Amino acid sequence: MSWLWAIVVGLVLGVIARAILPGRQNIPLWLTAIFGIIGSIIGNAVAAGFGVDETKGIDWLRHLFQLAGAVVVVAVGSPLWAKIRGGSAERG
């Protein structure tokens, strides 16, 4: 996977993860992309552990694991970012 593709997929997964999570996540777009990339990497590792990382056709299960990873990373990272920045995770 090229770096550009990883950034695009990370951004898309991060934005979807933010939409899935309740409430507002006060993180910038660049951090959303980074969290999405990290979640995608975690999801790929979990998919490989279950043996669904390489299949014929579209790897729907791998993509679901990637999205789940992005949701977890955004859910954990957003309050941490707010704490580092000195704000509240619920402030909008």
VEXMAR-173307 format. One line per 3 residues: number of its first residue (from 1); their letters; for each residue x, y, z of N, C-alpha, C. Coordinates in nm, 2 decimals. Example, Ala and Ser with C-alpha at 12.3 -4.5 7.8 and 13.67 -1.06 7.14 Angstrom:
REM VEXMAR-173307
1 = as = 1.32,-0.57,0.78,1.23,-0.45,0.78,1.32,-0.33,0.78; 1.28,-0.22,0.71,1.37,-0.11,0.71,1.29,0.00,0.79
***
This chain:
REM VEXMAR-173307
1 = msw = 0.08,-0.12,0.00,0.00,0.00,0.00,0.09,0.12,0.00; 0.06,0.21,-0.09,0.15,0.33,-0.09,0.11,0.43,0.02; 0.20,0.52,0.05,0.17,0.62,0.16,0.05,0.70,0.13
4 = lwa = 0.03,0.74,0.00,-0.08,0.83,-0.03,-0.21,0.75,-0.01; -0.21,0.63,-0.05,-0.33,0.55,-0.03,-0.36,0.53,0.11; -0.26,0.51,0.20,-0.28,0.49,0.34,-0.34,0.61,0.40
7 = ivv = -0.29,0.73,0.36,-0.35,0.86,0.41,-0.49,0.87,0.37; -0.52,0.84,0.24,-0.66,0.86,0.20,-0.75,0.76,0.27; -0.71,0.63,0.28,-0.79,0.53,0.36,-0.80,0.57,0.50
10 = glv = -0.69,0.62,0.56,-0.70,0.66,0.70,-0.79,0.78,0.73; -0.79,0.87,0.64,-0.88,0.99,0.65,-1.03,0.94,0.64; -1.06,0.86,0.54,-1.19,0.81,0.52,-1.24,0.73,0.65
13 = lgv = -1.15,0.64,0.69,-1.19,0.56,0.81,-1.20,0.64,0.94; -1.11,0.74,0.95,-1.12,0.83,1.06,-1.25,0.91,1.06; -1.29,0.96,0.95,-1.42,1.04,0.94,-1.54,0.95,0.97
16 = iar = -1.54,0.83,0.91,-1.65,0.74,0.94,-1.65,0.70,1.09; -1.53,0.68,1.15,-1.53,0.65,1.29,-1.58,0.76,1.37; -1.55,0.89,1.34,-1.60,1.00,1.41,-1.76,1.01,1.39
19 = ail = -1.81,0.97,1.28,-1.95,0.98,1.25,-2.02,0.87,1.33; -1.96,0.75,1.36,-2.02,0.64,1.43,-2.02,0.67,1.58; -1.92,0.74,1.63,-1.91,0.77,1.77,-2.01,0.87,1.81
22 = pgr = -2.08,0.85,1.93,-2.17,0.96,1.97,-2.10,1.08,2.03; -2.16,1.19,2.02,-2.10,1.31,2.07,-2.01,1.37,1.97; -1.94,1.48,2.01,-1.85,1.55,1.92,-1.70,1.52,1.96
25 = qni = -1.62,1.49,1.86,-1.48,1.46,1.88,-1.41,1.59,1.84; -1.34,1.66,1.93,-1.27,1.78,1.90,-1.13,1.75,1.86; -1.11,1.69,1.75,-0.98,1.67,1.70,-0.97,1.72,1.55
28 = plw = -0.85,1.77,1.52,-0.84,1.83,1.38,-0.84,1.72,1.28; -0.86,1.76,1.15,-0.87,1.67,1.04,-0.74,1.59,1.02; -0.62,1.65,1.04,-0.50,1.58,1.02,-0.48,1.47,1.13
31 = lta = -0.53,1.49,1.25,-0.53,1.39,1.36,-0.63,1.28,1.33; -0.74,1.32,1.27,-0.84,1.22,1.23,-0.78,1.12,1.13; -0.70,1.17,1.03,-0.63,1.09,0.94,-0.53,1.00,1.00
34 = ifg = -0.45,1.05,1.10,-0.35,0.97,1.17,-0.42,0.86,1.25; -0.53,0.90,1.32,-0.60,0.80,1.40,-0.66,0.69,1.31; -0.71,0.73,1.19,-0.76,0.63,1.09,-0.65,0.54,1.04
37 = iig = -0.54,0.59,1.02,-0.42,0.51,0.97,-0.38,0.41,1.08; -0.37,0.46,1.20,-0.33,0.37,1.31,-0.44,0.26,1.33; -0.57,0.30,1.32,-0.68,0.20,1.34,-0.68,0.10,1.22
40 = sii = -0.64,0.15,1.10,-0.63,0.06,0.99,-0.52,-0.04,1.01; -0.41,0.00,1.06,-0.30,-0.09,1.08,-0.34,-0.19,1.19; -0.40,-0.14,1.30,-0.45,-0.24,1.40,-0.55,-0.34,1.34
43 = gna = -0.64,-0.29,1.26,-0.74,-0.37,1.20,-0.68,-0.48,1.11; -0.58,-0.44,1.03,-0.51,-0.53,0.95,-0.44,-0.64,1.03; -0.38,-0.60,1.14,-0.32,-0.70,1.23,-0.42,-0.80,1.29
46 = vaa = -0.53,-0.75,1.33,-0.64,-0.84,1.38,-0.69,-0.93,1.27; -0.71,-0.87,1.15,-0.76,-0.95,1.04,-0.66,-1.06,1.01; -0.53,-1.03,1.01,-0.43,-1.13,0.98,-0.44,-1.24,1.09
49 = gfg = -0.46,-1.20,1.22,-0.47,-1.30,1.32,-0.59,-1.40,1.30; -0.70,-1.35,1.24,-0.81,-1.43,1.22,-0.80,-1.50,1.08; -0.70,-1.47,1.00,-0.68,-1.53,0.87,-0.76,-1.48,0.76
52 = vde = -0.81,-1.35,0.78,-0.90,-1.29,0.67,-0.83,-1.17,0.61; -0.70,-1.16,0.62,-0.63,-1.04,0.56,-0.62,-1.05,0.41; -0.61,-1.17,0.35,-0.60,-1.18,0.21,-0.70,-1.28,0.16
55 = tkg = -0.80,-1.23,0.09,-0.91,-1.31,0.03,-0.93,-1.27,-0.11; -0.99,-1.35,-0.19,-1.03,-1.32,-0.33,-1.14,-1.22,-0.33; -1.13,-1.12,-0.41,-1.23,-1.02,-0.42,-1.21,-0.91,-0.31
58 = idw = -1.32,-0.85,-0.27,-1.31,-0.74,-0.17,-1.31,-0.80,-0.04; -1.21,-0.75,0.04,-1.19,-0.80,0.18,-1.28,-0.73,0.28; -1.41,-0.77,0.28,-1.51,-0.70,0.36,-1.48,-0.71,0.51
61 = lrh = -1.44,-0.83,0.55,-1.41,-0.85,0.69,-1.28,-0.77,0.73; -1.18,-0.77,0.65,-1.07,-0.69,0.68,-1.10,-0.54,0.69; -1.19,-0.49,0.61,-1.23,-0.35,0.61,-1.31,-0.33,0.74
64 = lfq = -1.39,-0.42,0.78,-1.47,-0.41,0.91,-1.37,-0.40,1.03; -1.27,-0.49,1.03,-1.17,-0.48,1.13,-1.09,-0.35,1.13; -1.06,-0.30,1.01,-1.00,-0.17,1.00,-1.09,-0.06,1.06
67 = lag = -1.21,-0.06,1.02,-1.31,0.04,1.07,-1.32,0.03,1.23; -1.33,-0.09,1.28,-1.34,-0.11,1.42,-1.21,-0.06,1.49; -1.10,-0.08,1.43,-0.98,-0.03,1.49,-0.98,0.12,1.49
70 = avv = -1.02,0.18,1.38,-1.03,0.33,1.37,-1.13,0.39,1.48; -1.24,0.32,1.50,-1.34,0.37,1.60,-1.27,0.36,1.74; -1.20,0.26,1.77,-1.14,0.24,1.90,-1.03,0.35,1.91
73 = vva = -0.95,0.37,1.81,-0.84,0.47,1.82,-0.90,0.61,1.84; -1.00,0.64,1.76,-1.06,0.78,1.77,-1.13,0.79,1.91; -1.20,0.69,1.96,-1.26,0.70,2.09,-1.16,0.72,2.20
76 = vgs = -1.05,0.66,2.19,-0.95,0.67,2.29,-0.86,0.80,2.27; -0.83,0.83,2.15,-0.75,0.94,2.12,-0.81,1.08,2.13; -0.94,1.09,2.11,-1.01,1.22,2.11,-1.00,1.28,2.25
79 = plw = -1.04,1.20,2.36,-1.03,1.26,2.49,-0.88,1.29,2.53; -0.79,1.20,2.49,-0.65,1.23,2.52,-0.60,1.36,2.45; -0.65,1.38,2.33,-0.61,1.51,2.26,-0.67,1.63,2.34
82 = aki = -0.79,1.62,2.38,-0.86,1.73,2.45,-0.78,1.75,2.58; -0.74,1.65,2.65,-0.67,1.66,2.78,-0.53,1.73,2.75; -0.46,1.69,2.65,-0.33,1.75,2.61,-0.35,1.90,2.58
85 = rgg = -0.45,1.93,2.51,-0.48,2.07,2.46,-0.54,2.15,2.58; -0.58,2.09,2.69,-0.63,2.16,2.80,-0.78,2.19,2.79; -0.85,2.12,2.70,-0.99,2.14,2.69,-1.07,2.02,2.74
88 = sae = -1.19,2.03,2.72,-1.28,1.92,2.76,-1.32,1.83,2.64; -1.33,1.70,2.66,-1.37,1.62,2.54,-1.51,1.64,2.49; -1.59,1.70,2.58,-1.73,1.72,2.55,-1.75,1.86,2.49
91 = rg = -1.65,1.95,2.51,-1.67,2.09,2.46,-1.67,2.10,2.31; -1.75,2.18,2.26,-1.76,2.19,2.11,-1.76,2.32,2.06
***
